[in-house]
Amino acid sequence: MQNPPLPEYITRPQLCERLQISDKHLRNLEARGTLKPIRLGRSVRFNIGQVSAALQPKEAA
């Protein structure tokens, strides 16, 4: 039996670099609830899969 791959988590600076946005913009996305970080003590990480899903365009109803 193979174990499923672990989700990839990245730090706030890594995500800012990957999305080419400022730290302030990333914090605004967090405040609006668009992105939900995972906090482990003082460490903050973002799940890549959740970030991708959250930033996909919403389909009009």
CYANA upper distance limits for C-alpha pairs under 8 A (distance plus 0.5 A):
  7 PRO  CA     47 ASN  CA      7.28
  7 PRO  CA     48 ILE  CA      8.01
  7 PRO  CA     49 GLY  CA      8.00
  8 GLU  CA     47 ASN  CA      6.39
  8 GLU  CA     48 ILE  CA      6.35
  8 GLU  CA     49 GLY  CA      8.17
  9 TYR  CA     45 ARG  CA      6.26
  9 TYR  CA     46 PHE  CA      5.74
  9 TYR  CA     47 ASN  CA      5.08
  9 TYR  CA     48 ILE  CA      6.55
 10 ILE  CA     14 GLN  CA      6.57
 10 ILE  CA     15 LEU  CA      6.95
 10 ILE  CA     45 ARG  CA      5.80
 10 ILE  CA     46 PHE  CA      5.87
 10 ILE  CA     47 ASN  CA      7.22
 10 ILE  CA     48 ILE  CA      7.68
 11 THR  CA     15 LEU  CA      6.71
 11 THR  CA     44 VAL  CA      6.74
 11 THR  CA     45 ARG  CA      5.24
 11 THR  CA     46 PHE  CA      6.85
 12 ARG  CA     16 CYS  CA      6.68
 12 ARG  CA     23 ASP  CA      8.02
 12 ARG  CA     26 LEU  CA      8.43
 12 ARG  CA     44 VAL  CA      7.31
 12 ARG  CA     45 ARG  CA      7.02
 12 ARG  CA     46 PHE  CA      7.74
 13 PRO  CA     17 GLU  CA      6.69
 13 PRO  CA     23 ASP  CA      7.79
 14 GLN  CA     18 ARG  CA      6.62
 15 LEU  CA     19 LEU  CA      6.52
 15 LEU  CA     46 PHE  CA      8.17
 16 CYS  CA     20 GLN  CA      6.03
 16 CYS  CA     21 ILE  CA      5.58
 16 CYS  CA     22 SER  CA      6.51
 16 CYS  CA     23 ASP  CA      6.73
 16 CYS  CA     26 LEU  CA      7.42
 17 GLU  CA     21 ILE  CA      7.25
 21 ILE  CA     25 HIS  CA      6.88
 21 ILE  CA     26 LEU  CA      7.46
 22 SER  CA     26 LEU  CA      6.93
 23 ASP  CA     27 ARG  CA      6.71
 24 LYS  CA     28 ASN  CA      6.75
 25 HIS  CA     29 LEU  CA      6.81
 26 LEU  CA     30 GLU  CA      6.86
 27 ARG  CA     31 ALA  CA      6.66
 28 ASN  CA     32 ARG  CA      6.71
 29 LEU  CA     33 GLY  CA      6.80
 29 LEU  CA     34 THR  CA      5.73
 29 LEU  CA     35 LEU  CA      6.26
 30 GLU  CA     34 THR  CA      6.38
 30 GLU  CA     35 LEU  CA      5.41
 30 GLU  CA     36 LYS  CA      6.49
 30 GLU  CA     37 PRO  CA      7.91
 34 THR  CA     54 ALA  CA      6.82
 34 THR  CA     55 LEU  CA      8.42
 35 LEU  CA     50 GLN  CA      8.29
 35 LEU  CA     51 VAL  CA      6.91
 35 LEU  CA     54 ALA  CA      7.15
 36 LYS  CA     46 PHE  CA      7.72
 37 PRO  CA     44 VAL  CA      6.77
 37 PRO  CA     45 ARG  CA      6.11
 37 PRO  CA     46 PHE  CA      5.40
 37 PRO  CA     47 ASN  CA      7.94
 38 ILE  CA     44 VAL  CA      6.23
 38 ILE  CA     45 ARG  CA      5.69
 38 ILE  CA     46 PHE  CA      6.58
 38 ILE  CA     47 ASN  CA      8.30
 39 ARG  CA     43 SER  CA      6.18
 39 ARG  CA     44 VAL  CA      5.15
 39 ARG  CA     45 ARG  CA      6.95
 40 LEU  CA     44 VAL  CA      6.93
 46 PHE  CA     50 GLN  CA      8.24
 46 PHE  CA     51 VAL  CA      7.61
 47 ASN  CA     51 VAL  CA      6.75
 48 ILE  CA     52 SER  CA      6.67
 49 GLY  CA     53 ALA  CA      6.73
 50 GLN  CA     54 ALA  CA      6.52
 51 VAL  CA     55 LEU  CA      6.69
 52 SER  CA     56 GLN  CA      6.90
